[in-house]
């Protein structure tokens, strides 16, 4: 049995287009403000925000390619590209965190000039734009690692902008320049925690590990309890994309019954219980020991 029926995933193309447009406009305005105000901080942040536009573009590319139709050569289409996009976005976020930490450490030894009102105002606008963009991907972040990467990029940017605003106001009122690097380090730690989960999930999906929301032991137990099934082996569960999961398995079932009805039941239950929509089930009449793929170590 080979099933390709799966729930249609929400299309985030409009969200990506709007998010990229908003952030490109903000980058242009921030760079212009930096030139007018003579602020290197604003110019540097404009460059950082431009890298986040690249992150959104990567996520959008993966999302769009994942919807491409299969071909004779690429039988899964380009679904795996969404996993690669999520992985690259996680690496981009880690690089951004590293840059924030490095800059913060440098400022402990050589404090930057107190943020002016222009910097605080522009950063405040950034909070709004980045928050709005992050909210565009809020609904998809739990079920799609690639969308979560886009969400984290914008949420991280919003957090950085909040840190700039808070640090700028506090430094202007207290004169304590150490507030700036301390705030940056706190933001970096918060972003790192979320990014680490994204990195682990995307690496696991890239090496075809079982998606973390699926319990393989529970899947095996369900299959082993099916009527007439005496053994289960060669069970594989992997992600075809960041939203679609596939399964292949051999079931030993000596008795000859209406297997078509059983296969349809398996298809429906795997989709309903475990959100596994692409299933391939091979039924064997002989003992599992006669199958070369029966041993647990066999692939």
C-alpha positions as CSV (number, residue, x, y, z in Angstrom):
1,X,0.0,0.0,0.0
2,X,1.3,3.4,-0.9
3,X,-0.6,6.4,0.2
4,X,-0.1,10.0,-0.9
5,X,-3.2,11.6,0.6
6,X,-2.2,14.4,3.0
7,X,-3.7,17.5,4.5
8,X,-3.1,20.6,2.5
9,X,-0.6,22.8,4.3
10,X,-1.2,26.5,4.9
11,X,0.5,28.6,2.2
12,X,2.8,31.2,3.8
13,X,3.8,32.8,0.5
14,X,2.0,36.1,1.2
15,X,3.4,36.2,4.8
16,X,6.9,35.9,3.4
17,X,6.3,38.5,0.7
18,X,4.9,41.0,3.2
19,X,7.6,40.2,5.8
20,X,10.4,40.7,3.3
21,X,8.9,44.0,2.0
22,X,8.5,45.4,5.5
23,X,12.0,44.5,6.5
24,X,13.6,45.8,3.3
25,X,11.8,49.1,3.8
26,X,13.0,49.2,7.4
27,X,16.6,48.4,6.4
28,X,16.5,51.3,3.9
29,X,15.1,53.7,6.5
30,X,17.5,52.6,9.2
31,X,20.5,53.0,6.8
32,X,19.3,56.4,5.8
33,X,18.8,57.5,9.4
34,X,22.3,56.2,10.2
35,X,23.9,58.3,7.5
36,X,21.9,61.4,8.4
37,X,22.6,61.0,12.2
38,X,26.1,59.8,11.7
39,X,25.4,56.7,13.7
40,X,27.5,53.7,13.1
41,X,25.3,51.7,15.4
42,X,22.3,52.2,13.1
43,X,24.3,51.4,10.0
44,X,25.6,48.2,11.7
45,X,22.1,47.2,12.7
46,X,20.8,47.9,9.2
47,X,23.4,45.3,8.0
48,X,22.3,42.9,10.6
49,X,18.6,43.3,9.6
50,X,19.6,42.8,6.0
51,X,21.0,39.4,7.0
52,X,17.6,38.6,8.5
53,X,15.9,39.4,5.2
54,X,18.2,36.8,3.7
55,X,17.0,34.4,6.4
56,X,13.4,35.1,5.4
57,X,14.2,34.6,1.7
58,X,15.9,31.2,2.5
59,X,12.8,30.1,4.4
60,X,10.5,31.3,1.6
61,X,12.6,29.5,-1.0
62,X,12.4,26.2,1.0
63,X,8.6,26.7,1.6
64,X,7.9,27.4,-2.1
65,X,10.1,24.5,-3.4
66,X,8.5,22.1,-1.0
67,X,5.2,22.6,-2.9
68,X,6.7,21.7,-6.3
69,X,5.2,18.6,-8.0
70,X,7.2,15.3,-8.0
71,X,9.0,14.3,-11.2
72,X,10.4,11.0,-12.5
73,X,13.8,11.9,-11.2
74,X,12.7,13.6,-7.9
75,X,9.9,11.4,-6.8
76,X,9.4,13.5,-3.6
77,X,9.7,16.7,-5.5
78,X,11.7,19.4,-3.6
79,X,10.1,18.7,-0.3
80,X,13.4,18.2,1.5
81,X,14.5,21.8,0.6
82,X,12.3,23.1,3.5
83,X,14.5,21.0,5.9
84,X,17.7,22.5,4.4
85,X,16.2,26.0,4.7
86,X,15.5,25.4,8.4
87,X,19.0,24.1,8.9
88,X,20.7,27.1,7.2
89,X,18.5,29.5,9.1
90,X,19.5,27.9,12.4
91,X,23.2,28.3,11.4
92,X,22.5,32.0,10.4
93,X,20.9,32.6,13.8
94,X,23.9,31.1,15.6
95,X,26.2,33.3,13.5
96,X,24.1,36.4,14.5
97,X,24.2,35.4,18.2
98,X,28.0,35.0,17.9
99,X,28.3,38.5,16.5
100,X,26.1,40.0,19.2
101,X,28.2,38.3,22.0
102,X,31.4,39.4,20.4
103,X,30.2,43.0,20.1
104,X,29.0,42.9,23.7
105,X,32.4,41.7,25.0
106,X,34.1,44.4,23.0
107,X,31.9,47.1,24.6
108,X,32.8,46.0,28.1
109,X,36.4,47.1,27.4
110,X,35.6,50.0,25.1
111,X,32.1,51.3,25.9
112,X,30.2,52.7,22.9
113,X,28.8,56.2,22.8
114,X,25.5,56.6,24.6
115,X,22.6,55.9,22.2
116,X,21.0,59.0,21.0
117,X,17.3,59.7,20.7
118,X,17.4,58.9,17.0
119,X,18.8,55.4,17.6
120,X,16.2,54.7,20.3
121,X,13.3,55.9,18.0
122,X,14.5,53.9,15.0
123,X,15.0,50.8,17.2
124,X,11.4,51.3,18.5
125,X,10.1,51.2,15.0
126,X,12.1,48.1,14.5
127,X,10.4,46.5,17.5
128,X,7.0,47.1,15.8
129,X,8.0,45.9,12.3
130,X,9.9,42.8,13.6
131,X,7.0,41.9,15.9
132,X,4.4,42.2,13.1
133,X,6.6,40.1,10.8
134,X,7.1,37.4,13.5
135,X,3.3,37.3,14.1
136,X,2.8,36.4,10.4
137,X,4.5,33.1,11.1
138,X,3.1,32.5,14.6
139,X,0.5,30.0,13.6
140,X,2.9,27.8,11.7
141,X,5.9,27.7,14.1
142,X,4.7,24.6,16.0
143,X,4.2,22.3,13.1
144,X,6.8,23.4,10.6
145,X,10.5,23.7,11.5
146,X,11.1,25.9,8.5
147,X,8.4,28.4,9.5
148,X,9.7,28.3,13.0
149,X,13.1,29.4,11.7
150,X,11.5,32.4,10.0
151,X,9.6,33.2,13.2
152,X,12.7,33.0,15.4
153,X,14.6,35.3,13.0
154,X,12.1,38.0,13.4
155,X,11.4,37.4,17.1
156,X,15.1,37.6,17.7
157,X,15.3,40.9,15.8
158,X,12.4,42.2,17.9
159,X,14.2,41.2,21.1
160,X,17.4,42.9,19.9
161,X,15.5,46.1,19.1
162,X,13.8,46.0,22.5
163,X,17.3,45.7,24.1
164,X,18.5,48.7,22.1
165,X,15.6,50.8,23.3
166,X,15.8,49.7,26.9
167,X,19.6,50.1,27.1
168,X,19.5,53.4,25.3
169,X,17.0,54.9,27.7
170,X,18.7,53.5,30.8
171,X,22.1,54.7,29.7
172,X,20.8,58.2,29.0
173,X,19.2,58.4,32.4
174,X,21.9,56.7,34.5
175,X,25.1,57.2,32.4
176,X,26.1,53.6,33.1
177,X,27.5,52.2,29.8
178,X,27.8,48.6,31.0
179,X,24.0,48.3,30.7
180,X,24.3,48.1,26.9
181,X,26.6,45.0,26.7
182,X,24.8,43.3,29.6
183,X,21.4,43.7,27.8
184,X,23.0,42.4,24.6
185,X,24.2,39.2,26.4
186,X,20.8,38.6,27.9
187,X,19.2,38.9,24.5
188,X,21.8,36.5,23.0
189,X,21.2,33.9,25.7
190,X,17.4,34.0,25.2
191,X,17.7,33.7,21.4
192,X,20.3,30.9,21.7
193,X,17.9,28.7,23.7
194,X,15.3,28.8,21.0
195,X,17.8,28.5,18.2
196,X,19.4,25.5,19.7
197,X,16.1,23.6,19.6
198,X,15.7,24.7,16.0
199,X,19.2,23.5,15.1
200,X,18.6,20.1,16.8
201,X,15.3,19.5,15.1
202,X,16.5,20.6,11.6
203,X,19.7,18.3,11.9
204,X,17.5,15.4,13.0
205,X,15.2,15.9,10.0
206,X,18.1,16.3,7.7
207,X,19.5,12.9,8.7
208,X,16.0,11.3,8.5
209,X,15.5,10.8,12.2
210,X,12.0,10.3,13.5
211,X,10.3,13.7,14.0
212,X,10.3,14.5,17.7
213,X,6.5,14.8,17.9
214,X,6.1,11.1,16.9
215,X,6.8,8.2,19.3
216,X,8.2,5.3,17.3
217,X,7.6,2.9,20.1
218,X,3.9,3.8,20.0
219,X,3.7,3.3,16.3
220,X,5.4,-0.1,16.5
221,X,3.0,-1.1,19.3
222,X,0.0,-0.1,17.3
223,X,1.2,-2.1,14.3
224,X,2.1,-5.2,16.4
225,X,-1.5,-5.3,17.8
226,X,-3.2,-5.4,14.4
227,X,-5.4,-8.5,13.9
228,X,-3.3,-11.4,12.5
229,X,0.0,-9.6,12.7
230,X,2.7,-11.8,14.4
231,X,5.8,-9.6,13.9
232,X,6.8,-6.1,12.9
233,X,10.2,-5.2,11.3
234,X,12.0,-2.9,9.0
235,X,10.1,0.1,10.4
236,X,11.3,3.4,9.2
237,X,9.7,6.8,10.0
238,X,11.2,10.0,8.5
239,X,10.4,13.5,7.4
240,X,9.9,14.1,3.7
241,X,9.7,17.9,4.5
242,X,9.2,20.0,7.5
243,X,5.4,19.3,7.4
244,X,5.2,15.7,5.9
245,X,6.1,12.4,7.4
246,X,6.6,9.0,5.7
247,X,6.6,5.5,7.0
248,X,7.6,2.1,5.6
249,X,7.3,-1.2,7.4
250,X,7.1,-5.0,7.0
251,X,4.3,-6.8,8.7
252,X,4.3,-10.6,9.2
253,X,0.8,-11.9,8.8
254,X,0.6,-15.6,8.0
255,X,-3.2,-15.8,7.5
256,X,-4.6,-14.7,4.1
257,X,-7.6,-12.4,4.8
258,X,-9.0,-9.2,3.2
259,X,-5.7,-7.3,3.4
260,X,-7.0,-4.4,1.4
261,X,-9.4,-3.5,4.3
262,X,-6.5,-3.9,6.8
263,X,-4.2,-1.6,4.8
264,X,-6.9,1.1,4.5
265,X,-7.3,0.9,8.3
266,X,-3.6,1.2,8.8
267,X,-3.5,4.2,6.5
268,X,-6.3,6.0,8.3
269,X,-5.0,5.3,11.8
270,X,-1.4,6.3,11.1
271,X,-2.7,9.6,9.7
272,X,-5.1,10.2,12.5
273,X,-3.0,9.1,15.5
274,X,0.5,10.0,14.4
275,X,0.1,12.5,11.5
276,X,1.9,10.1,9.2
277,X,0.3,10.6,5.8
278,X,2.7,8.8,3.5
279,X,2.7,5.0,4.3
280,X,4.1,2.0,2.5
281,X,3.3,-1.4,4.1
282,X,4.7,-4.7,3.0
283,X,2.8,-7.8,4.2
284,X,4.8,-11.1,4.5
285,X,3.4,-14.6,5.0
286,X,6.5,-16.3,6.2
287,X,8.3,-15.9,9.5
288,X,10.2,-12.6,10.1
289,X,13.5,-14.5,10.3
290,X,13.3,-15.3,6.6
291,X,13.4,-11.6,5.6
292,X,16.9,-10.2,5.3
293,X,15.6,-6.9,6.8
294,X,14.1,-8.5,9.8
295,X,17.0,-7.9,12.2
296,X,16.9,-4.7,14.2
297,X,20.3,-3.6,12.9
298,X,19.3,-4.0,9.3
299,X,18.5,-0.9,7.3
